[in-house]
Amino acid sequence: MPLKEKLLIERVRRAATVRGQRVGHGIGDDCAVLPLPRGHEALVTTDFSLEDVHFRREWHPPDSVGHRCLARGLSDIAAMGGIPRAAFLSLALPAELPQSWVDKFVAGLLKLASRFSVSLAGGDTAQSPDGILADIVVFGSVPAGQAILRSGTRPGDFLYITGTLGAAVAALNQLRDGEKLRPRSHPKHFYPEPRVAVGQFLREQKLASAMIDISDGLSTDLGHICEESGAGAVVYAEALPAASGKDGLTLALHGGDEYELLFTARPNRGIPKQIAGVPITRIGEITRGKQMKLVCFDGTQEVLKPGGWEHFGQ
Amino acid sequence: MPLKEKLLIERVRRAATVRGQRVGHGIGDDCAVLPLPRGHEALVTTDFSLEDVHFRREWHPPDSVGHRCLARGLSDIAAMGGIPRAAFLSLALPAELPQSWVDKFVAGLLKLASRFSVSLAGGDTAQSPDGILADIVVFGSVPAGQAILRSGTRPGDFLYITGTLGAAVAALNQLRDGEKLRPRSHPKHFYPEPRVAVGQFLREQKLASAMIDISDGLSTDLGHICEESGAGAVVYAEALPAASGKDGLTLALHGGDEYELLFTARPNRGIPKQIAGVPITRIGEITRGKQMKLVCFDGTQEVLKPGGWEHFGQ
């Protein structure tokens, strides 16, 4: 192994040891040993962050790449109503990558991790033949039987979304058009906030019947809920918390790269207008049949098809 | 996303659904939900398998790559005395890769998984710019407080190894020399057997004080036990279950890519000569101080340094 890669690996390890909080007692052993609270089940999610697929070195500062890498996994835990506990980072790095890039990447990831009391509990490092490849595993837990699945909704349930829609993909479109953006001015794209506290509140209060994050875009992920629950849905264009006009609507419906939570609740559940500081908006309802429909601004209905959000490298 | 990649992904998913056994109830959801037996802790391990680092397409048939990929993770669970429960496969594939390669890769992985009742519970798939990249996560469990760590040994403990040493790296050297090998004739390299049953027996019977797998080579991994336990060790060359002569010794001490278990036990523990059909050999003992020593065939002692096994692509 070239010396340079060894140094990179050492630096990742050191960063994790100094700044991560330890959970369990097997860290650095063959496996991490992770205790669960009594009566909890484990949650596991894995997500790739690949250069030129999920990020570009010329667009994204390294701390944003680290933040986004972990945010994807935290958002999956949030979408189950779970408590994130530990992360595992597997990182394949090209030999020419500057150490400063890795340092900042790890710093961005650990900053987000520490805000959610998540330890970096392990991982793997290797040299990549071409491009940066990160695979993040987030381990969490949830009281047994209480995970909020995609499959729990039924006709008549109301449909809700957290936060606002479209800003992440709007920033991405600006980058694609060659604009230079100040990352801190576009946090929805560069530093998305996983809705962990909202997910936990909905689970604790038993408010949500189904939930998903909309990292693949609202229309696609609503499709997943409908499919898993054997139901249809109607969405009201004018209810969407998005920029106005047709462009705003398209970005809100089909823009991905978004870490809001889409959830359903029985109509008699009182859903707060705001949870953990995040606005909650009712945007539609679950229907019989398997079709998704959009009620347009003029009141006409059209069929809503999954928009098929793809990452920008493909 | 190109159609071809979508087909590949579909095929991986279908294979996992048809042949994997389901654990938990979140599979296909944002996270897998994995129940643990009462009083157990979770074990998590992650390992990369990268083309031209851990395998070569011209050397390794795809079912061997799939087998080796999962074996690395299962061996880490074995080294804690744990019970493997579920695996997560993240796979980045180059666009030109034939579907038949992926089918056989997945078949090799699932064949090994089903032998250990391990479900393929999730993962991620993406297109790779160059080369095949797999990241395997194995999730397991162990009764709380009973995981066998690297740090539990002390001076006076005896040192044991499972199976035999050196055959895996000997086959690798033949491949490096341009020889064609029949994979089934060299199972230690192409289809290594993780020592899961041995690890569990040692844990259940409370026989082992420390344990590690020797995927990095005996000298390096013994170094990890010594370091974590704050002790030294002596190894007897003539006790090693390896081919005779100096070459056999070097392969046994420093050859990696090996999935035997190295463990220690108090001298008063009766360690069976064979566990779960695998021979167990006493090869040395743990000493005071921090040095590792080798007692050579002629009775002289020399310092044993970690051999620094590196994967063959580096």
Interface residues (C-beta under 8 A of the other chain):
Chain A: M1 P2 G24 H25 G26 G28 D29 D30 C31 A32 V33 L34 P35 L36 E41 A42 L43 V44 T45 T46 D47 F48 L50 E51 D52 V53 S75 D76 I77 A79 M80 G82 A86 F88 S90 A92 A121 G122 G123 D124 A126 Q127 S128 P129 D130 G131 L133 D135 V137 F139 G140 V142 A144 A147 L149 R150 S151 M211 I212 D213 E228 E310 G313 Q314
Chain B: M1 P2 G24 H25 G26 G28 D29 D30 C31 A32 V33 L34 P35 L36 E41 A42 L43 V44 T45 T46 D47 F48 L50 E51 D52 V53 S75 D76 I77 A79 M80 G82 A86 F88 S90 A92 A121 G122 G123 D124 A126 Q127 S128 P129 D130 G131 L133 D135 V137 F139 G140 V142 A144 A147 L149 R150 S151 M211 I212 D213 E228 E310 G313 Q314
